[in-house]
Amino acid sequence: MNTQTGRTALITGASSGIGQEIAKLFAQDGYNLVLVGRSDEKLDRLAEVFKNNYGTQQITVIGKDLATEDAAQDVYDQVKAKGITVDALVNDAGVGLYGLFATDTDWEREKAMIHLNVLTLTQMTKLFLYDMLSRNEGKILNLASIVSITPNPMMAVYAGTKAYVYNFTQSLINELKDTNVTVTALLPNATDTDFFHKAGADNTKVTDEVQDPLMVAKAGYDALMAGKHKVIPGGLKNKSYEILAYVAPQETLAAVMRNKMAQKPEPQETEKSSAATWGIGFGIAVLAGIALGVAYANSNAIDRAKYRYKAKSLGDTISDALSSVTDNVVDSLVDAYKSTKSKAEKIVARETELVEDEVGA
Ligand SMILES: NC(=O)c1ccc[n+]([C@@H]2O[C@H](COP(=O)([O-])OP(=O)(O)OC[C@H]3O[C@@H](n4cnc5c(N)ncnc54)[C@H](OP(=O)(O)O)[C@@H]3O)[C@@H](O)[C@H]2O)c1
Protein backbone atom coordinates (compact mmCIF):
# COMPACT_ATOMS: atom_id res chain seq x y z
CA MET A 1 0.00 0.00 0.00
CA ASN A 2 1.40 3.43 -0.97
CA THR A 3 1.24 5.48 2.18
CA GLN A 4 4.19 7.80 1.71
CA THR A 5 3.78 9.28 -1.78
CA GLY A 6 6.01 12.31 -2.30
CA ARG A 7 8.50 11.35 0.42
CA THR A 8 12.04 10.29 -0.40
CA ALA A 9 14.36 7.75 1.21
CA LEU A 10 18.08 7.63 0.49
CA ILE A 11 19.66 4.20 0.99
CA THR A 12 23.38 3.54 0.73
CA GLY A 13 24.36 -0.04 -0.09
CA ALA A 14 21.02 -0.61 -1.82
CA SER A 15 22.50 -2.90 -4.47
CA SER A 16 22.42 -6.06 -2.34
CA GLY A 17 21.64 -7.75 0.96
CA ILE A 18 19.94 -5.90 3.80
CA GLY A 19 20.08 -2.53 2.00
CA GLN A 20 18.28 -3.92 -1.03
CA GLU A 21 15.53 -5.39 1.16
CA ILE A 22 15.13 -2.07 3.00
CA ALA A 23 14.92 -0.21 -0.34
CA LYS A 24 12.18 -2.62 -1.42
CA LEU A 25 10.19 -1.92 1.76
CA PHE A 26 10.40 1.83 1.12
CA ALA A 27 9.32 1.28 -2.50
CA GLN A 28 6.35 -0.83 -1.36
CA ASP A 29 5.35 2.02 0.96
CA GLY A 30 5.35 4.51 -1.92
CA TYR A 31 8.57 6.37 -1.16
CA ASN A 32 10.66 7.89 -3.91
CA LEU A 33 14.19 6.58 -3.73
CA VAL A 34 17.81 7.66 -3.97
CA LEU A 35 19.88 4.48 -4.34
CA VAL A 36 23.61 4.76 -3.65
CA GLY A 37 26.36 2.19 -4.21
CA ARG A 38 29.30 1.39 -6.45
CA SER A 39 27.40 -0.94 -8.80
CA ASP A 40 25.23 1.60 -10.61
CA GLU A 41 24.23 -1.01 -13.22
CA LYS A 42 22.73 -3.19 -10.47
CA LEU A 43 21.02 -0.15 -8.99
CA ASP A 44 19.59 0.83 -12.41
CA ARG A 45 18.12 -2.66 -12.80
CA LEU A 46 16.68 -2.48 -9.29
CA ALA A 47 15.15 0.91 -10.09
CA GLU A 48 13.38 -0.63 -13.10
CA VAL A 49 12.03 -3.47 -10.93
CA PHE A 50 10.71 -1.02 -8.31
CA LYS A 51 9.07 1.16 -10.95
CA ASN A 52 7.41 -1.85 -12.59
CA ASN A 53 6.42 -3.69 -9.42
CA TYR A 54 5.52 -0.87 -7.05
CA GLY A 55 4.94 2.10 -9.35
CA THR A 56 7.75 4.10 -7.71
CA GLN A 57 7.56 7.58 -9.21
CA GLN A 58 11.07 8.91 -8.85
CA ILE A 59 14.26 6.90 -8.43
CA THR A 60 17.69 8.50 -8.55
CA VAL A 61 20.74 6.26 -8.83
CA ILE A 62 24.07 7.55 -7.60
CA GLY A 63 27.02 5.32 -8.44
CA LYS A 64 29.66 6.17 -5.89
CA ASP A 65 32.52 4.51 -4.04
CA LEU A 66 31.70 5.63 -0.52
CA ALA A 67 35.13 4.65 0.76
CA THR A 68 36.70 7.65 -0.96
CA GLU A 69 37.49 11.11 0.36
CA ASP A 70 34.43 13.36 0.64
CA ALA A 71 32.17 10.75 -1.00
CA ALA A 72 29.36 11.77 1.35
CA GLN A 73 29.72 15.43 0.39
CA ASP A 74 29.52 14.49 -3.28
CA VAL A 75 26.35 12.40 -2.75
CA TYR A 76 24.79 15.23 -0.75
CA ASP A 77 25.68 17.78 -3.45
CA GLN A 78 24.15 15.60 -6.19
CA VAL A 79 20.94 15.19 -4.17
CA LYS A 80 20.71 18.94 -3.51
CA ALA A 81 21.41 19.75 -7.16
CA LYS A 82 18.36 17.66 -8.11
CA GLY A 83 16.23 19.49 -5.57
CA ILE A 84 15.49 16.30 -3.61
CA THR A 85 14.52 16.47 0.07
CA VAL A 86 15.60 13.35 1.94
CA ASP A 87 13.00 12.36 4.52
CA ALA A 88 14.66 9.10 5.53
CA LEU A 89 18.35 8.27 5.38
CA VAL A 90 19.59 4.68 5.66
CA ASN A 91 23.34 4.30 6.19
CA ASP A 92 23.57 0.66 5.19
CA ALA A 93 26.72 0.39 3.02
CA GLY A 94 29.39 -1.44 4.96
CA VAL A 95 32.03 -4.14 4.63
CA GLY A 96 33.96 -6.50 6.92
CA LEU A 97 37.36 -8.15 6.73
CA TYR A 98 38.33 -11.53 8.19
CA GLY A 99 41.70 -12.48 9.64
CA LEU A 100 44.17 -11.92 12.46
CA PHE A 101 44.76 -8.19 12.69
CA ALA A 102 48.51 -8.39 13.34
CA THR A 103 49.48 -10.81 10.61
CA ASP A 104 46.66 -11.56 8.16
CA THR A 105 44.65 -8.53 7.19
CA ASP A 106 45.55 -5.87 4.67
CA TRP A 107 45.82 -2.32 5.98
CA GLU A 108 44.58 -0.69 2.76
CA ARG A 109 41.36 -2.72 2.99
CA GLU A 110 41.03 -1.88 6.67
CA LYS A 111 41.52 1.81 5.96
CA ALA A 112 38.84 1.68 3.25
CA MET A 113 36.53 -0.17 5.68
CA ILE A 114 36.97 2.47 8.37
CA HIS A 115 36.36 5.14 5.75
CA LEU A 116 33.14 3.50 4.55
CA ASN A 117 31.74 2.19 7.85
CA VAL A 118 32.72 5.19 9.97
CA LEU A 119 33.77 8.36 8.11
CA THR A 120 31.21 8.28 5.32
CA LEU A 121 28.38 7.21 7.64
CA THR A 122 29.26 10.07 9.99
CA GLN A 123 29.50 12.68 7.24
CA MET A 124 26.28 11.49 5.57
CA THR A 125 24.56 11.82 8.94
CA LYS A 126 26.02 15.29 9.55
CA LEU A 127 24.95 16.65 6.16
CA PHE A 128 21.41 15.25 6.02
CA LEU A 129 20.70 15.59 9.74
CA TYR A 130 21.30 19.33 9.58
CA ASP A 131 18.59 19.67 6.90
CA MET A 132 16.23 17.38 8.81
CA LEU A 133 16.67 19.45 11.95
CA SER A 134 15.96 22.67 10.10
CA ARG A 135 12.64 21.12 8.95
CA ASN A 136 12.24 19.46 12.37
CA GLU A 137 11.40 16.14 10.80
CA GLY A 138 13.25 13.17 9.42
CA LYS A 139 14.46 9.66 10.17
CA ILE A 140 17.88 8.04 10.07
CA LEU A 141 18.66 4.32 10.26
CA ASN A 142 22.28 3.34 10.94
CA LEU A 143 23.50 -0.21 10.30
CA ALA A 144 25.28 -1.28 13.44
CA SER A 145 25.64 -4.97 14.32
CA ILE A 146 25.41 -7.41 17.21
CA VAL A 147 29.22 -7.00 17.29
CA SER A 148 28.66 -3.34 18.14
CA ILE A 149 28.19 -4.59 21.70
CA THR A 150 30.62 -7.54 21.77
CA PRO A 151 34.26 -7.95 20.77
CA ASN A 152 34.69 -9.86 17.50
CA PRO A 153 38.12 -11.47 17.25
CA MET A 154 39.16 -12.24 13.64
CA MET A 155 37.12 -9.21 12.53
CA ALA A 156 38.55 -6.81 15.08
CA VAL A 157 38.53 -3.63 12.99
CA TYR A 158 35.03 -4.34 11.69
CA ALA A 159 33.75 -4.75 15.27
CA GLY A 160 35.45 -1.48 16.17
CA THR A 161 33.67 0.33 13.34
CA LYS A 162 30.30 -1.10 14.38
CA ALA A 163 30.88 -0.22 18.05
CA TYR A 164 31.46 3.33 16.81
CA VAL A 165 28.21 3.32 14.79
CA TYR A 166 26.18 2.15 17.77
CA ASN A 167 27.73 4.54 20.28
CA PHE A 168 27.52 7.46 17.84
CA THR A 169 23.85 6.72 17.19
CA GLN A 170 22.92 6.45 20.87
CA SER A 171 24.67 9.77 21.59
CA LEU A 172 22.77 11.50 18.77
CA ILE A 173 19.49 10.13 20.11
CA ASN A 174 20.10 12.02 23.32
CA GLU A 175 21.07 15.21 21.48
CA LEU A 176 17.90 14.99 19.36
CA LYS A 177 15.46 14.03 22.11
CA ASP A 178 13.53 17.31 22.01
CA THR A 179 13.09 17.24 18.22
CA ASN A 180 11.00 15.32 15.71
CA VAL A 181 14.09 13.83 14.14
CA THR A 182 14.79 10.22 15.10
CA VAL A 183 17.88 8.07 14.74
CA THR A 184 17.70 4.29 15.00
CA ALA A 185 20.43 1.66 15.24
CA LEU A 186 19.87 -1.72 13.61
CA LEU A 187 21.98 -4.48 15.22
CA PRO A 188 21.64 -7.67 13.18
CA ASN A 189 23.28 -10.92 14.10
CA ALA A 190 24.89 -12.86 11.22
CA THR A 191 22.68 -12.47 8.16
CA ASP A 192 22.51 -14.41 4.91
CA THR A 193 23.98 -11.88 2.46
CA ASP A 194 27.21 -11.61 0.49
CA PHE A 195 28.83 -9.96 3.51
CA PHE A 196 30.85 -12.93 4.82
CA HIS A 197 31.99 -13.93 1.35
CA LYS A 198 33.24 -10.42 0.58
CA ALA A 199 34.95 -10.31 3.99
CA GLY A 200 36.80 -13.58 3.25
CA ALA A 201 34.91 -15.36 6.02
CA ASP A 202 32.63 -17.73 4.12
CA ASN A 203 33.96 -20.88 5.78
CA THR A 204 33.48 -19.73 9.38
CA LYS A 205 31.15 -21.46 11.85
CA VAL A 206 29.01 -18.33 12.17
CA THR A 207 27.87 -18.69 8.56
CA ASP A 208 25.89 -21.78 9.63
CA GLU A 209 23.65 -19.58 11.79
CA VAL A 210 22.69 -16.82 9.39
CA GLN A 211 19.25 -15.23 9.43
CA ASP A 212 16.98 -14.02 6.66
CA PRO A 213 17.92 -10.53 5.30
CA LEU A 214 14.25 -9.71 4.65
CA MET A 215 13.41 -10.39 8.31
CA VAL A 216 16.33 -8.18 9.38
CA ALA A 217 15.33 -5.41 6.95
CA LYS A 218 11.69 -5.50 8.10
CA ALA A 219 12.71 -5.26 11.76
CA GLY A 220 14.95 -2.28 10.94
CA TYR A 221 12.31 -0.61 8.78
CA ASP A 222 9.59 -0.99 11.42
CA ALA A 223 11.90 0.33 14.16
CA LEU A 224 12.87 3.29 11.95
CA MET A 225 9.23 4.12 11.24
CA ALA A 226 8.41 3.85 14.95
CA GLY A 227 11.37 6.09 15.87
CA LYS A 228 12.88 3.42 18.14
CA HIS A 229 16.41 3.85 19.46
CA LYS A 230 17.61 0.42 18.46
CA VAL A 231 16.47 -2.96 17.25
CA ILE A 232 18.06 -6.40 17.46
CA PRO A 233 16.16 -8.61 15.00
CA GLY A 234 15.77 -12.33 15.52
CA GLY A 235 13.69 -12.85 18.63
CA LEU A 236 14.70 -14.29 21.97
CA LYS A 237 17.97 -15.87 20.81
CA ASN A 238 19.48 -12.56 19.75
CA LYS A 239 17.91 -10.73 22.67
CA SER A 240 19.76 -13.16 24.93
CA TYR A 241 23.02 -12.23 23.16
CA GLU A 242 22.31 -8.64 24.05
CA ILE A 243 21.75 -9.50 27.72
CA LEU A 244 24.92 -11.62 27.70
CA ALA A 245 26.82 -8.71 26.16
CA TYR A 246 25.83 -6.49 29.08
CA VAL A 247 26.54 -8.95 31.90
CA ALA A 248 29.40 -11.21 30.78
CA PRO A 249 33.08 -10.22 31.10
CA GLN A 250 34.62 -8.99 27.83
CA GLU A 251 37.11 -11.90 27.87
CA THR A 252 34.23 -14.41 27.92
CA LEU A 253 32.41 -12.61 25.12
CA ALA A 254 35.59 -12.48 23.06
CA ALA A 255 36.10 -16.23 23.56
CA VAL A 256 32.49 -17.00 22.53
CA MET A 257 32.81 -14.84 19.43
CA ARG A 258 36.25 -16.24 18.57
CA ASN A 259 34.73 -19.71 18.56
CA LYS A 260 31.96 -18.56 16.22
CA MET A 261 34.53 -17.00 13.90
CA ALA A 262 36.65 -20.18 13.78
CA GLN A 263 36.93 -22.04 10.49
CA LYS A 264 34.54 -24.95 10.10
CA PRO A 265 36.23 -28.36 10.22
CA GLU A 266 36.97 -29.41 6.64
CA PRO A 267 33.91 -31.55 5.84
CA GLN A 268 35.44 -32.85 2.60
CA GLU A 269 38.51 -34.12 4.47
CA THR A 270 36.45 -36.08 6.99
CA GLU A 271 34.04 -37.25 4.34
CA LYS A 272 36.84 -38.18 1.98
CA SER A 273 38.79 -40.15 4.60
CA SER A 274 35.62 -41.75 5.95
CA ALA A 275 34.48 -42.64 2.47
CA ALA A 276 37.94 -43.98 1.68
CA THR A 277 38.04 -46.03 4.90
CA TRP A 278 34.59 -47.38 4.23
CA GLY A 279 35.29 -47.98 0.54
CA ILE A 280 38.51 -49.90 1.23
CA GLY A 281 36.88 -51.92 4.01
CA PHE A 282 33.89 -52.69 1.86
CA GLY A 283 36.12 -53.70 -1.10
CA ILE A 284 38.18 -56.05 1.07
CA ALA A 285 35.02 -57.53 2.55
CA VAL A 286 33.55 -58.20 -0.89
CA LEU A 287 36.77 -59.82 -2.18
CA ALA A 288 37.21 -61.90 0.96
CA GLY A 289 33.53 -62.85 0.81
CA ILE A 290 33.84 -64.03 -2.82
CA ALA A 291 36.98 -66.04 -2.00
CA LEU A 292 35.27 -67.65 0.98
CA GLY A 293 32.14 -68.33 -1.06
CA VAL A 294 34.12 -70.15 -3.79
CA ALA A 295 36.11 -72.15 -1.23
CA TYR A 296 32.89 -72.91 0.70
CA ALA A 297 31.15 -74.24 -2.41
CA ASN A 298 34.09 -76.59 -3.16
CA SER A 299 34.66 -77.92 0.36
CA ASN A 300 33.44 -80.80 2.49
CA ALA A 301 31.16 -80.39 5.51
CA ILE A 302 33.99 -80.04 8.09
CA ASP A 303 35.84 -77.39 6.03
CA ARG A 304 32.53 -75.58 5.51
CA ALA A 305 32.21 -75.17 9.27
CA LYS A 306 35.76 -73.66 9.35
CA TYR A 307 34.90 -71.24 6.53
CA ARG A 308 31.78 -70.15 8.38
CA TYR A 309 33.98 -69.32 11.38
CA LYS A 310 36.32 -67.30 9.11
CA ALA A 311 33.35 -65.44 7.60
CA LYS A 312 32.17 -64.53 11.08
CA SER A 313 35.70 -63.30 12.07
CA LEU A 314 35.90 -61.23 8.89
CA GLY A 315 32.55 -59.66 9.72
CA ASP A 316 33.76 -58.85 13.25
CA THR A 317 36.99 -57.29 11.95
CA ILE A 318 35.14 -55.05 9.51
CA SER A 319 32.63 -54.15 12.19
CA ASP A 320 35.47 -53.15 14.59
CA ALA A 321 37.20 -51.09 11.91
CA LEU A 322 34.02 -49.31 10.96
CA SER A 323 32.97 -48.61 14.52
CA SER A 324 36.22 -46.65 15.03
CA VAL A 325 35.13 -44.14 12.37
CA THR A 326 33.20 -41.46 14.19
CA ASP A 327 31.70 -39.53 11.32
CA ASN A 328 27.91 -39.42 11.59
CA VAL A 329 27.35 -40.58 8.07
CA VAL A 330 29.57 -43.57 8.58
CA ASP A 331 27.92 -44.25 11.93
CA SER A 332 24.65 -44.76 10.16
CA LEU A 333 26.35 -46.98 7.56
CA VAL A 334 27.82 -49.02 10.42
CA ASP A 335 24.34 -49.38 11.91
CA ALA A 336 23.07 -50.61 8.58
CA TYR A 337 26.04 -52.98 8.34
CA LYS A 338 25.47 -54.32 11.85
CA SER A 339 21.85 -55.05 11.17
CA THR A 340 22.82 -56.88 7.95
CA LYS A 341 25.56 -58.71 9.86
CA SER A 342 23.18 -59.89 12.55
CA LYS A 343 20.84 -61.21 9.87
CA ALA A 344 23.84 -62.95 8.25
CA GLU A 345 24.84 -64.42 11.61
CA LYS A 346 21.38 -65.90 12.00
CA ILE A 347 21.73 -67.53 8.57
CA VAL A 348 25.22 -68.84 9.48
CA ALA A 349 23.86 -70.23 12.77
CA ARG A 350 21.10 -72.07 10.90
CA GLU A 351 23.66 -73.37 8.36
CA THR A 352 25.95 -74.53 11.20
CA GLU A 353 23.14 -76.54 12.75
CA LEU A 354 22.52 -78.20 9.39
CA VAL A 355 26.24 -79.00 8.93
CA GLU A 356 26.50 -80.39 12.44
CA ASP A 357 23.51 -82.54 11.67
CA GLU A 358 25.28 -83.66 8.44
CA VAL A 359 28.58 -84.38 10.30
CA GLY A 360 26.75 -86.14 13.10
CA ALA A 361 24.74 -88.20 10.57
N1 LIG B 1 25.39 -9.74 6.86
C1 LIG B 1 25.61 -9.68 8.16
O1 LIG B 1 25.83 -10.71 8.83
C2 LIG B 1 25.57 -8.35 8.86
C3 LIG B 1 25.40 -8.36 10.27
C4 LIG B 1 25.37 -7.14 10.94
C5 LIG B 1 25.48 -5.96 10.23
N2 LIG B 1 25.65 -5.99 8.87
C6 LIG B 1 25.78 -4.71 8.18
O2 LIG B 1 24.75 -4.58 7.23
C7 LIG B 1 25.18 -3.71 6.19
C8 LIG B 1 24.83 -4.32 4.86
O3 LIG B 1 25.58 -5.52 4.69
P1 LIG B 1 24.98 -6.78 3.97
O4 LIG B 1 25.03 -7.89 4.92
O5 LIG B 1 23.71 -6.48 3.30
O6 LIG B 1 26.15 -7.06 2.92
P2 LIG B 1 26.18 -6.93 1.32
O7 LIG B 1 25.12 -7.75 0.71
O8 LIG B 1 27.60 -7.21 0.97
O9 LIG B 1 25.84 -5.40 1.05
C9 LIG B 1 26.79 -4.39 1.24
C10 LIG B 1 26.34 -3.15 0.48
O10 LIG B 1 27.31 -2.13 0.73
C11 LIG B 1 27.70 -1.57 -0.51
N3 LIG B 1 29.09 -1.16 -0.49
C12 LIG B 1 30.17 -1.89 -0.11
N4 LIG B 1 31.29 -1.17 -0.28
C13 LIG B 1 30.92 0.03 -0.78
C14 LIG B 1 31.62 1.19 -1.17
N5 LIG B 1 32.95 1.27 -1.07
N6 LIG B 1 30.92 2.24 -1.66
C15 LIG B 1 29.58 2.16 -1.77
N7 LIG B 1 28.85 1.11 -1.41
C16 LIG B 1 29.52 0.03 -0.92
C17 LIG B 1 27.52 -2.71 -1.52
O11 LIG B 1 27.26 -2.14 -2.78
P3 LIG B 1 28.30 -2.14 -3.99
O12 LIG B 1 29.10 -3.40 -3.90
O13 LIG B 1 27.44 -1.99 -5.17
O14 LIG B 1 29.15 -0.93 -3.79
C18 LIG B 1 26.28 -3.39 -1.01
O15 LIG B 1 25.13 -2.80 -1.53
C19 LIG B 1 26.67 -3.47 6.42
O16 LIG B 1 26.86 -2.21 7.02
C20 LIG B 1 27.06 -4.57 7.37
O17 LIG B 1 28.15 -4.18 8.17
C21 LIG B 1 25.68 -7.15 8.18
The ligand as an SDF file (V2000), in Angstrom:
LIG
                    3D

 48 52  0  0  0  0  0  0  0  0999 V2000
   25.3890   -9.7450    6.8570 N   0  0  0  0  0  0  0  0  0  0  0  0
   25.6120   -9.6840    8.1570 C   0  0  0  0  0  0  0  0  0  0  0  0
   25.8310  -10.7070    8.8340 O   0  0  0  0  0  0  0  0  0  0  0  0
   25.5650   -8.3460    8.8640 C   0  0  0  0  0  0  0  0  0  0  0  0
   25.3970   -8.3620   10.2660 C   0  0  0  0  0  0  0  0  0  0  0  0
   25.3730   -7.1420   10.9400 C   0  0  0  0  0  0  0  0  0  0  0  0
   25.4840   -5.9640   10.2340 C   0  0  0  0  0  0  0  0  0  0  0  0
   25.6510   -5.9930    8.8720 N   0  0  0  0  0  0  0  0  0  0  0  0
   25.7830   -4.7090    8.1810 C   0  0  0  0  0  0  0  0  0  0  0  0
   24.7540   -4.5780    7.2280 O   0  0  0  0  0  0  0  0  0  0  0  0
   25.1780   -3.7060    6.1920 C   0  0  0  0  0  0  0  0  0  0  0  0
   24.8310   -4.3230    4.8580 C   0  0  0  0  0  0  0  0  0  0  0  0
   25.5800   -5.5160    4.6900 O   0  0  0  0  0  0  0  0  0  0  0  0
   24.9810   -6.7850    3.9680 P   0  0  0  0  0  0  0  0  0  0  0  0
   25.0330   -7.8920    4.9220 O   0  0  0  0  0  0  0  0  0  0  0  0
   23.7050   -6.4840    3.3040 O   0  0  0  0  0  0  0  0  0  0  0  0
   26.1500   -7.0640    2.9170 O   0  0  0  0  0  0  0  0  0  0  0  0
   26.1800   -6.9320    1.3230 P   0  0  0  0  0  0  0  0  0  0  0  0
   25.1200   -7.7470    0.7060 O   0  0  0  0  0  0  0  0  0  0  0  0
   27.5960   -7.2130    0.9690 O   0  0  0  0  0  0  0  0  0  0  0  0
   25.8440   -5.3990    1.0470 O   0  0  0  0  0  0  0  0  0  0  0  0
   26.7880   -4.3870    1.2400 C   0  0  0  0  0  0  0  0  0  0  0  0
   26.3380   -3.1540    0.4840 C   0  0  0  0  0  0  0  0  0  0  0  0
   27.3050   -2.1330    0.7340 O   0  0  0  0  0  0  0  0  0  0  0  0
   27.6960   -1.5730   -0.5120 C   0  0  0  0  0  0  0  0  0  0  0  0
   29.0920   -1.1640   -0.4950 N   0  0  0  0  0  0  0  0  0  0  0  0
   30.1700   -1.8870   -0.1120 C   0  0  0  0  0  0  0  0  0  0  0  0
   31.2900   -1.1690   -0.2840 N   0  0  0  0  0  0  0  0  0  0  0  0
   30.9210    0.0330   -0.7820 C   0  0  0  0  0  0  0  0  0  0  0  0
   31.6220    1.1850   -1.1740 C   0  0  0  0  0  0  0  0  0  0  0  0
   32.9470    1.2700   -1.0700 N   0  0  0  0  0  0  0  0  0  0  0  0
   30.9200    2.2350   -1.6620 N   0  0  0  0  0  0  0  0  0  0  0  0
   29.5760    2.1580   -1.7740 C   0  0  0  0  0  0  0  0  0  0  0  0
   28.8500    1.1110   -1.4120 N   0  0  0  0  0  0  0  0  0  0  0  0
   29.5170    0.0350   -0.9200 C   0  0  0  0  0  0  0  0  0  0  0  0
   27.5170   -2.7060   -1.5170 C   0  0  0  0  0  0  0  0  0  0  0  0
   27.2590   -2.1420   -2.7840 O   0  0  0  0  0  0  0  0  0  0  0  0
   28.3020   -2.1410   -3.9900 P   0  0  0  0  0  0  0  0  0  0  0  0
   29.1040   -3.3980   -3.9050 O   0  0  0  0  0  0  0  0  0  0  0  0
   27.4410   -1.9910   -5.1700 O   0  0  0  0  0  0  0  0  0  0  0  0
   29.1460   -0.9300   -3.7870 O   0  0  0  0  0  0  0  0  0  0  0  0
   26.2790   -3.3930   -1.0090 C   0  0  0  0  0  0  0  0  0  0  0  0
   25.1280   -2.8050   -1.5310 O   0  0  0  0  0  0  0  0  0  0  0  0
   26.6660   -3.4670    6.4160 C   0  0  0  0  0  0  0  0  0  0  0  0
   26.8570   -2.2100    7.0220 O   0  0  0  0  0  0  0  0  0  0  0  0
   27.0640   -4.5680    7.3660 C   0  0  0  0  0  0  0  0  0  0  0  0
   28.1480   -4.1830    8.1670 O   0  0  0  0  0  0  0  0  0  0  0  0
   25.6790   -7.1480    8.1790 C   0  0  0  0  0  0  0  0  0  0  0  0
  1  2  1  0
  2  3  2  0
  2  4  1  0
  4  5  1  0
  4 48  2  0
  5  6  2  0
  6  7  1  0
  7  8  2  0
  8  9  1  0
  8 48  1  0
  9 10  1  0
  9 46  1  0
 10 11  1  0
 11 12  1  0
 11 44  1  0
 12 13  1  0
 13 14  1  0
 14 15  2  0
 14 16  1  0
 14 17  1  0
 17 18  1  0
 18 19  2  0
 18 20  1  0
 18 21  1  0
 21 22  1  0
 22 23  1  0
 23 24  1  0
 23 42  1  0
 24 25  1  0
 25 26  1  0
 25 36  1  0
 26 27  1  0
 26 35  1  0
 27 28  2  0
 28 29  1  0
 29 30  1  0
 29 35  2  0
 30 31  1  0
 30 32  2  0
 32 33  1  0
 33 34  2  0
 34 35  1  0
 36 37  1  0
 36 42  1  0
 37 38  1  0
 38 39  2  0
 38 40  1  0
 38 41  1  0
 42 43  1  0
 44 45  1  0
 44 46  1  0
 46 47  1  0
M  CHG  2   8   1  16  -1
M  END
$$$$
